[in-house]
Amino acid sequence: MNSLGINKPKKETKVVVAMSGGVDSSVVAALMKQEGYDVIGITLKLYDDAKQSKEGRQCCAGQDIMDAKRVAEKININHEILYYQKKFKSEVIDSFIDSYTAGETPIPCVQCNQTVKFRDLFKYAKDLNADALITGHYVTRIQNNGHANMYRAKDHNRDQSYFLFSTTQEQLNFLRFPLGEIDKSETRLIAEKLNLNVAHKPDSQDICFVPNGDYSSVIKKFRPESFKKGKIIDISGQQIGEHDGIINYTIGQRKGIKISSNKPLYVVNINANDNTVIVGNKDNLEIKKIKLRELNILATKKEFQEIVNIKVRSTGRLLKAKINLRDNFADVEILDKETGISPGQACVFYSKDEVGDKVLGGGWIDKTFNKNYPLS
C-alpha cells in the first residue's frame, strides 16, 4: 500500500492533480512528483475575463494558467488545459445569477466544486485510467477499508470542508487532499524550498468571475432587467423606503439601506416574489430554525440521532443543532445563538470523534425562521 492508500507501486500509480496556478495545487503536484508517482497536471480554463483586483489574484484564467504550466515544466510533469468556459457559464455563473435574483446569497465556489471540478474533472481523470484525483484543498481525508471520510483540516483558519460538502462518497473515495494535515505557512515553505515560481503568489480573493467584489455588476452584465425598483418595508409590513433592485441587498446588511431610524436597521429578509426588502432590528436576525434542500449525506442516519454541529457560513463557527432528515430535505433546529443566516448559503453537518470534526454532509439553505418573525 503506497502513501495514497493505493495498492500499487508509486511509479505505477497514475494521479491527476488539479492545478489552478496557485501555490497550494502547485505544491501538491510537486510533492506527488517528488514521491515518485506518475503525475498529470490539469488546469481548467473557466472564463475569459482575466482581470485582477488590487487586493489579490483570481484563479482559472489568464496568468494563472501560465503559472500552472511553468510549474509543470519546472517539476517535469505532463500538463493539460481543459476548456470548460461553457460548462462554467451554465453551471456556475448562471446558477449564481439565478440565486441572487431570487433573493438568495449564493456560494459559486461550492457549485464549481460540485460540477466542473468534482464531476467533470473527476470523469476526465477516470477516463485517463487515473488512480486518484488530487487537489490542494485544505481538508483531511481518512480512509478505512476503501471507505473515505472527510474531516476539517488541521489548520482551521484554512479549512475548506464547508466548500466540499456536496462531494459524493464515490468522489471522496477517489480524491486525495495532501495539504489537510499541514498549515498554509508550511505550504509556502515547501514552495520556496522547491523554488517554485508561485511560492509568494497572493491567494485568490473574492469570487473568480467577480474580481472586484462587485456582485451587482455581474448581474447587470448578464441580467440587466433585474434592477427593478421596489418597496423597503418594516416587519409590520409598512413601506418605509424604496430600493433600486433586490440584488443590491443581502441578509444581515446594515450599511447602504439609506433609511433614517432611531435604531440601526438591518436587512432581515428579501422577497423576490413581490420585489420587497424587509428591514428590522438586530433581534429579528436571530434564526432558530432553517429548512434545507438538495442534501448530500455522507453518514448513516444513526449519526444524526444525537446533537451535531453545523456551519452556516464558510467563516462561521460550529453551532450545536438537531437535524431531522426528510428524503432530500432537512429541518434544522439551531441550539446556539446565530444571526443573519441567508437562503442560498450552505449548511454543513459535523460530528466530533477521536480524529476531529467529521463531515456528515450538508444541504442548501432554502428557508430560515425567526422565533418572532418567519422568514421565507
N, C-alpha and C positions, 0 to 999 in steps of 0.2 A: 504494500500500500504506500503510495507516494504522499507528499506533503499536502496534496489537494484531496486526499481520501479516495483516489482512483487506483484501482488495482492494475497498474501498468508502470513500466519504467518511465522516468520523466521524459527521456528523449523520444519515446513513442506516444506520449500524451499530447494531443493537439489541443491548444487552448486559443480561444478568440478573446482578445482584450478590446473592450470598447474604449477608444482613445478620443477624448474631447479636445485635446490640445492643452489641457490644464496640467498642473503639477501632479495631482492625485493619480489620474489614469496613466500618466507618463511613468511615474514611479512603479506602478503596478506592472506595466509592460516590461520595464527594465528588470524588476525583481524576478518575474517569470522566466525571462531570457537568461538571467544570471543563474537561476536554479537548474537550467538545462531543459526546459520544456520547449516543445515545438510551438512557437508563438506566431499568431497572425494578428496584426493590429488593424482595427476597422474604425473609421471615423464617419459619422453621419453628417451629411450636409442637409440642414433642416430648413434653412431660409436664406434668402439672398441679400437681406439687409445687414451689412457688416458694420453698422455704426457702433461706436463705443461711447459709453458715458464717461464723464470726468472721474467718477468715483471708482470705476473698475471696468473689467473687460467682460464680454459676453462669450458664450460658447456656441459651437456648431456652425460657424460661418467664417469666411474670410481668413484673417490672420491665424485663427485657431487651427484651421485645417493645415495650414503651412507649418505651424508649430508641431502638430502631431506628426506630420511627415518627416520633419527634421529629427524628431526624437526617434522615430522608427529607423531612419538611416543611421543615426548615432549608435543605436543598440543592435543594428543589423538584423531587423526582422522584416518580413513582408508586410506591406501596408496597403489597404484598400479604402476607397471612399465610396459610400453608398449614398445615392442622391434621393433623399426622401422628402423633398420640399412639398410635393403634392400631398403625400400622406400626412405630413406635419400640419399643413394648412387645414385639411379637412378634419383631422382627428384632434388637433390640439388648439390651433388658433380659432377655428370656427366654434369649437366647444366652449372656449374661453369667452368669446363674444356672446354666444347664446346664454351662458350662465350670467354674465354681467347684465345683459338686457332683461333678464328675468328677475333682477333684484338680488342676485346672489354675489358672493365673493369667491371666485373660483381659484383653484390651485393648478395651473397648467403643468407644473413640474411633475405632479402625480400622473396626470393624463399622458404626459410624454413617456414616463417610465412604463405606464400601463399599455401603451400602444406601440409606438415606433421602436422603443428600446427593448422592452422585455417581451414583446410579442413578435414584431417583425425581425428585429436583430436576433432574437432567440431562434426563430425559424431558420434564418440565414446561417447561423452557426451550426444548427443541426444538419442543414443541407451540405455543409462543408465537412460533415462527419467529425466535428469537434467533440471533445470530451467534456468541455466546460466553457461557459461564458463568464468572463472575469471583468469586474468593474472597480472603479476607485471610490465607491460609496463607503461611507463610514457606518457600517453595521457589522454585527458579529453573527456568524453562521456556525451552528454546532450540528454535526451530523452523527446520527446513530443508526446503524444497520440500514444505510441507504436513505434514511428519512432525515431531512434537514429542518432545523428550527432557526428562527431569526430572533436576535436579541438587540437591544440598544448597544451602541458602540461603547467601548471603554471611555473614550473622550465624549462625555455627554454634551459638551458645547458644540461638537461637530456631528453628533449623531443624526443620521438621515433615515432612520427606520420609519418615521412618520410619512416620508415621501414614498415609501416602498410597501405600504400596507396592502396594495392591490396585487402584489406578486402572488402568483398561484403556487400551489405546492409543487407542481411539475417543474415550473421555472426555478423555484428555490432549490430543488434537488440538483439542478444543472448549474446554477450560479455559484460563484465564489467571490468573496469580498476580503482580500488580504489586508486591508487597512483597518479592519474593525477593532484590532487589539492594540493599535498604536495612536499616539497623539499627532495632531497636524504638524506640530513643530518637528517631530521625528521624521515625518514625510519629507519636509523641506531639507532636513539634514541629509537624508538619503539622496535626494536630487542633487544636492551640492557635491556630495562625495562622488556621484556618478557623472558629474559635470554635465548635467542636462541643461539645455538652453532655457527651460521653463522653471528652473529652480526658484527664481524670485518673481515669477509672474503673479500678478494680483489675482485673487479669486474672482469668479464671476459675481456680478451684482445684479439684483433685480431679476426680472424675467427676461430670458434671452431675446425675445422679439419685442420687448419694451425696454430698450437700453437706457432711456432717460427716466424710467419710472412713471411716465405719464400714461396711465392705462386708458384714460378717456380719448387720447389721441389715436390709439389703435381702433377703438370703436368708431371714432369719427371717420377714419380712413375706410373701414370696411362696411360700416352700418350707420351712415350719417343721419338717417331718418330716426335714429334712436334718441336724438336730442329734442325731446318734446317737453314743453313747459307743463308743469303740474302743480298740485297743491302740496304745501307742507302743513301737516295737521298735528295737533297735540293728541295725547292718548284718549281724550274725551271725544275726539272726532271734529273738533273746531279747527277751521282753517286759520293759521297764524302767519302764513307766508306763501311764497311761490318759488319753485325751483326751475332750473333750465334743463333738467334731464336726470333721471334717477341714477344713471351710470356715474354721476359725479359724487355719489354718496356711498358710504359703507357703514355697516352696523358698528356702533361704538364711536363714530366720528363726532368730534366736538367742534373743531375749527371749520370755518367756511360755511356754517349754517346761515349766518347773517341775519339773525333774528334777535332783537334785544329782549332780555329777560332778567328777572331778579336773581334767578339761579341758573347755573350753566345748563345748557340744553345739549342732549346727545341724540344721535340717530338711533332709534330703538327698533325700527322696522322699515322695510322698503316693500311696498306693494306694487308689483308690476302690473297686476290686473287693472287697477284703476289709476296707475301712474302717480301714486302718492308716496311721500316720505313722512314717516311718523317720528316725532321727536318727544322726548320726555326727560326726566331727571335720571341721575346715575342709578338709583334703585331699580328703575324699570329695565336696566340692562342685565340684572341678575337672572340667570337662567337655571331652572331646576330640572327640566326635562327636555330631551331632544329626541326627534324621530329620525332614523337613518334609512337610507335606501341603498340599493346596489352593494350588498355586503360581499366581502371576501373573507372567508373564515379559514384559519389555519390551525384550528384546535378542535377538540371534541366538545360536545355540548356540556359535558360534565365540568369542564374547566370554567364554564360561565355560571355555574350554580352558586358560587361564592362571590363576594365583592371583588371586583377587579379595578385596575387603574386605567384611565383613559387620558388621551391628549386630544384637545380640540383645536389646537393651532400648533404650527411647527416649532415655535419658540416658547410654547406654553409649558406649564408644569404638569406633573402627573396628578390627576384628580381621582378620588375614590368614587366608584359608581356601581350601580346594579344594572345588569343587562338582561333584557327579555328578547330573545331571538324569535322572529316570526318569518319563516321562509327567507325571502330576500330583503326583509326589513328588520329593524330592531327598535325597541323603545329603551331609552337610557335615562335612568334616574341619577342625577348628579348629587352626590352626598357632600361635596365640598362647595364652597362659595366660588362662583366664576361668573364673569360678566362679558358682554359683548360677543357672544358666540354667534356666528353668522352661517346661514344656509349657504351651501356651495363649498364649505370647508370640509375637511375630513375629520372623522372621529376614529382614533386608533386605540385598540384594546391591548392591554399588557397585564401579565401576571408575574409575580416575583417568585423566583425559585433559587436554588443554590448557585446557579450560573449568573443570573442577573434578571433584567426585565425582558421577559419573553413576549414577542409579538403574537397575539392571538388572532389578529385580523383587524377588520375595521369596515367602515362604510362612509357614505357621503351624507352630510347633514342636510336633511330635507326640510324639517320644521323645528322651531325652538319654542319653548313655553316658559313664561314667567309666572310665578305664583299669583301675581296681581293682574298681569296683562298677557293674554295669549297672543304670541307672535306666530304668524303663519306665512 
